Amino acid sequence: MTVQAYRASLLHMLEDPCRAPAEVACAYHADGLLVVDAGHVAAFGGYADLAPGLPADAAVTDLSGKLITPGFVDAHIHYPQTDVVAAWGSQLLDWLNTHTFPAEQAFADRAHADEAADFFLTELLRNGTTSALVFGTVHRTSVDALFEAALARNMRLIAGKVLMDRHAPAALTDTVETGRADTEALIRAWRGRGRLGYAVTPRFAVTSSDAQLTMAGEVAAAHPEVLIHTHMSENLAEIERVGELFPNARDYLDVYDRHGLVGPRSVFAHCVHTTKDALSRMHRAGASAAFCPSSNLLLGSGLFSLKQACDCGVTVGLGTDIGAGASFSLLHMMGEAYKVGQLGGEVVDPMHAFYLATLAGARALRIDDKVGNLLPGKEADFLVLDVAATPLLARRSAGAKTLAEQLFVLQVLGDDRAVEATYLAGRLAHRRDGTAHTPGEFAA
């Protein structure tokens, strides 16, 4: 394939801006050139520096006035909950019983799972999300359908079958034995295919027995390439219930730790009410957190302290948490994170917001050697953002005097309309005008 080059403003993050000076944490070129060869980044830098060295047959696309960033990484999302987005109701436990569990029962049907997976991945790409850590349902078919659809798009996706053997509808429960068998079978079936990864996925401590949590830890230990993905400390009533079910545990984190589920491959969604002590233990273990501001607000769960987690050294990625979250857009989630910070007496600056949605998410998912920024050698997953996508966005962008101000405008006003194009491994996967490659061309 001919070398592809894209002229635009370029932005990516190199370090956590809370731990490194801006000039170290961020690389920005107002007039930049991104060079892509064989699905990987060949060069990222100033146009004047790189253009003279392009091969004579390189195809150059002029996107002046647009902003190219790495593809967004969603650190926590449920694809079977797409149809309960904007479901009215109460807080977490009641919301699960009223909306989520009925919706998830439909995923026993493969045709339903296939249709939902196709819509879900199309929506991710439309919103600029190129990698994600995804919950399936208890049904093996749900994960098969999602992986098949992601493989057809050549998408970097990590997902897992839910483990849930108690305190849930009978149609959504497995057993220790069937949970192990299905998880092992899915790992065997999908390991090493395309850009897919697996996550051992107990829903949360309330819905898994001691025996099942032990099994989950054993499977994770037997497969060092998989992640561990679950929920923790999202809601006060949930935390109280965990305390009743595990009276001998030191705290919620300790429940998982006792079963071998806390380590460098662990991603805990929410952590809204996690103490400094527990966060420090997460840091020592290398575990990560997924900050899901929209769902935490919608379900009234509480205000996650990004500052506290960062002060404790925990890697934090940004998650939409569809369907309790109200949008697939990580641009929108950046704005929601700012609002949560404001309510908690903290300030989330735009550089940190873009870090959360890109490199931090990739670090949480242990894929930052492949994606998360656009360093040479990385997979060329990137976005073309239109800073004038709406009349208001155009007006505010025109008045922005600094990069930080421009990014904050995108953080607060941006959504799927600002995503002009999404590329996976250097190939067009979504364009705002509706044209893109046909799913299936990468599946061979």
N, C-alpha and C positions, 0 to 999 in steps of 0.2 A: 504494500500500500504506500502511496506517495506520502512523503512527510507533509503534515498539516501544520499550519501556523496561524495564530489568531492574534490580531492586533487590537488591544483594548486596554483599559486600566486593569491592573492585576493586583490582587490582594490575597495573601495567605498568612497564616500564623506559624511561627516557629517554636514558640514557647508560651507558657502561661503568662499573660500580661500582669497577673498579680504577683508573680515571682521574678519577673525580668523587666528591665527597662523597655520602653516602647520601641526603641531602635533595634533591640535584640529580639523582642517578641514578635514583631510584625515586619513583613516585607511588602512594600507597596511601590508600584510603578505607575505613575499617572499616564504615561504612554509606554505600554509594555508589549511584550511579545511572548506568547506561550507556544512552544514548539512541541508537537506530538508525533511520535514515531512508533509504529507497531503497538499502539494501545497504551504506551507509557509516555511520561513527560521526558522530553529530550532536553528542553531548556526553558527557563523562566527568568525573565529579566527585562531590561530596558530595550525598547525597539531599536534605538540608535546603535546599541551595542551588539544586538543579536542579528538584526536583519542582514548585514553584509555577509554573514557566515552561512546563510540559508543555502541549501542545494538549489541548483538552477531550476529543478522541476518541482520545487516545493509549492504547495497550494496555499496561498495566503488569503485569509478572510479578514476583511477590515470591519471591525466592530467598534470603531472609535465612538466614544460617548457612552459605551457600555462598561460594565464592571464584571470581570471574570474572577470567580472565587472557587475554591474546592467545593465539591458536592457536599451537601449536608449529611450528617450522621445522626440518625434518630436512635437514642440510647435506650428507649423503652416505648413499645407500642404493641397493641393487640389487634391483629388483623380481623379476627372474628367479631370484633365489637364495632365494626364500621357502621352497622345498621342501628346502633344505639347511641351514636353521637347525638347530642342535644336531646337526650331522654330526660324528661323532668322527673325529679324525685328527691329523696332525702340523701343521707350520707352513705358512706361506703358499703357497709354490710347489707343494708336494705336495698341499696342500688344494685348490688350484685344479684340478690334474690329476685328483685322485681324486673330488671332489664337484662342483665348480662347472661345469667344462667339460661333463661329461655332462649335467647338468641344463639347461644353456643350449641344448644342441642341439635340445631339444624345441620351442623357440620359433620354429622354421621353420614350424610348424603354427599357422595363425591361430586356430583354435578353441582350442588350448591357451593361446595368448597371451591371448585374450579372457577365458578363465576365470581365469587367473592374475592378470590386471590387475584384474578385478572383486574378487577376494579381497584382493589387495594394498591397493587403495584403501580398501576397507571396513575393513581392519585398521588402516590409518593413521588414519582418522577415529575408530575405536573407541578409539584411544590418544591422541586429541587433536592429531594432526598435521594441519595444514591446508595447509601448503606443504612442498615437498620438491624436492631436486635428485637425480635418479634416473638410474641406469644402466639401459639396455635390454640387448639382446644385439646381436650382429653383424647380425641379421636386421632388415630394415626393418619387417617385420610386427610385431615386438615393440613398436616405438615407436608405430606406427599404432594398435595395440590399446590401449596405455596412454593415449595422448592422447585417443582416442575415449571411453574410460571416464572420464577426468578431465573432459573437456568436458561430459559428461552430468551430472556432479556440480557443475559450475561451480567447480572446484578450481584454485587457483593452483599449477601444477606445471611444473617445468623438467626436460626429459629429453633423451636423445640416444642414437642408434645407436652401438654400440661399433665403433671402428676397430681392426683387429687383422689384420695381414698376415703374421705369422711366429710361430714358436715356440708354436703352438697347433694343436689338431686341425683337419684340413682342412675339416670341416663348420662350423667357427667362424671361418674366415679369409676376408677379402675381399682386394681388391687396391687399389692407389692409385686406380685409375680407378673401380672399382665403389664404393669407399668414398666418393669425392667425389660420384659421381652420386647415391647413395642419400641422403647427407647433404644435398645441395642440394635434392633432391626433397622430403625431409621438411620442410626449412625453408620451402619454397614452399607445401607443403600445409597447414602448421599455423600459419604466421606470422600473428599478429593475431587468432587465433580464441580466444574466451573469455578465460581468464586463463592461457594456456599460454605457455611459453617453450622455447627450444631451447638445448642445450649440445653443442658439438663435443666428442666423447668418445673420444679414444684411451685404450685400457684402461690401459696403462702403457708405459714406454719399452722394456721387454723384448719386447713383442709388436707393436711398430710399427717398421718400417724408417725410416731417415733420410728416404726419399722420402715415406713416408706421414705422418710428423710434419711435414714441410715442407708437404704438402698440407693438413693440419689447420690449420696456421697461416695458410695462404692463405685457406681458407674462413672462418675466424674473422675475418680482416682484412676480407674482403668483406662481412661481415654484422655490423656493429657492435652489433646488438641481442642477439647470442647470447653465451652463456658458454662457457668452456673448463673441462672437468671431467675430471680424471684422478687417478691415484694417484702418491704420491711418498714415498720413504724410509720405507716401512712396516716392512720386515724386513731384517735384516742380510744374509741370503743373496741377497735381491733386489737390494740395493744393490751387492753384489759383482758380481752378474751384469750390472747396468747398466754398471759400470766396465769389464767385459770387452768389452761390446758397443760402448761409446762411449769408447775410451781417450783421446781428445783433449779430452774435456769436463772442465771444472774440477771439477764435481760433478754430482749428479743434477739439481739445479735448472738448471744450465747446459745440460744436454741439451735441456730444454724451451725455454730461453731462445734457444738457437741456431736454433730453428725457429719463433720468433714466438709461443710459447705461454705467455709470462709477462707478465701485465699486470693491469689493474684488473678484468678480467672472468674471471680465472683462479681456480679453486677446487681446491686440492690436498688430497686426502684423506690423512690420517694424519700425515705429517711427523714421525714418532716420533723419527727419528735425524737430523733436520735441524740443521745447525750454526747458531750465532749469526750467522755471516757470511751464510749462505744466507737465514736468516730476515730479516736486515736488508735483503738484496736484495729479498726478497719484499715487505717493507714499502715500500721505495722504488718498487717497480713497482705497488703497490696490490693485489697478489695476496692471497688469503685461504687459510686452512687449515680443514679439517674434523677435529675431534677425535672419535675413535671409540673410547671407552674399553673397551667390552665386547669388540669384536673384537680389539683389541690385547692384551687379557688372554687371550681364548680361544685365539688362535693363537700366544701367547707372543712377540708382536712386540716388546714393550718398553713403557716408560712415557713417554708424551708429557709434556713439561714445559709446562704451560699458562703458568706464570710466565715462562719464557724467551721464549715466543712473544709474550706480552703486553708484556714488557719491550722487545722488539724492535719493537713497534708493529704486529704482524700482527693483523688481524681474524680471530677464531677462532669458528666455529660448531660446534654439536654434531651428531654423526651417529650413527645406529644401526648403519650398515653391515650391515644385513641382507644375506646370510645368515651371515657370520662373526660378526656381532653376535647376541646371544642374545634380543633383545626388540625389538619395535616401539615400546616406550614410552620417550619422552624423559624422563619422570619417572624411570624406572629408570636411564637413561643419566646423569642428574644424580648419582644415587647412586654409579654406577660411576666417574664423574669424580672424586668425592670420594675414593674408595678409591685410585685411581691417584695422586692428589695425596698422600695419606697415605704411600704406598709411596715416593714420590719426595721426601719431605720438604717438601711444599707443602700449603697449606690452600685448598680451594675452598669459599668461603662460599656460603650459599644464594642471596643476591642475585645473585652472579656466575653461579651455576648457572642461575637463571631467565633471566638476560640471555643466556647462551650458547644457550638453547633457543628464544629469541624474537627479540629485536631484533638480537643478534649474527648469528644465522643469516640473518635478512633482509638485513642489511648485506653479509654474505658473498655472497649470491645477487643483490645489487643490486636488491632489491625492497622496501627499507625505506621508500621513498616511498609504498608501497601497504599494507604489512602490517608486523608486528613489534611494534607497540604499538597503543594504542587512542586515539590523538590524533584530534580531530575532522577529518574529511575522509578518514581511512584507511578501507580496506575492512573491514567488520565481520566479520572472522574471529576467533572467540573461543570460549573454553571455560568451562563451568561445572564447577568442581572441588568434589567432596564430601570435605571434610576428616574426615568420619566414615564413610567408605565401608566400612571393615572394623572389627571390634571393637578391634583393636590401634591402628589409626589414630585411631579415635574416642577411645580412652583417652588416647593421647599428645597428641592435639590439645587435648583438654580441659585438659591440664596445661600447655600452652604459655603462657609468660608474655609473650613478645614476638613480633613479626611474624617476625623472623629464626628463632626457634625453631620456629614453626609451619611455615615454609617448609622448614626442614631436616628436619622430620618427614616432610613430603611428599616431599622429595628422597630420603630413605632408604627410606621405607615405601610410597611411592606407586607405582602402576602403572595399567593400564587400568581397574581397578575404581574408581579415584578420579575418572574422567572421566564425569560424569553426562550431559553433553550437549556436542556440538560443533556450532558454527554456521559456515557459509560464506556470506560476503556477507550476513549478517543472517538467513539461513534455516537452519532446523534440518537438519543433515546426519547426525547420529547422536544417539540417546538410549540410555542404558544399558538401558532396558527393551525396546529393540528397535524402537521406532517412530522413523521418520524419513521424509524425502521419498523418492520413488521416483526412482532414477537414470534420467536421460533427460529430465526436465522442463526442463532448461536447454539442451538440445543444439540447439535450433532456430537 
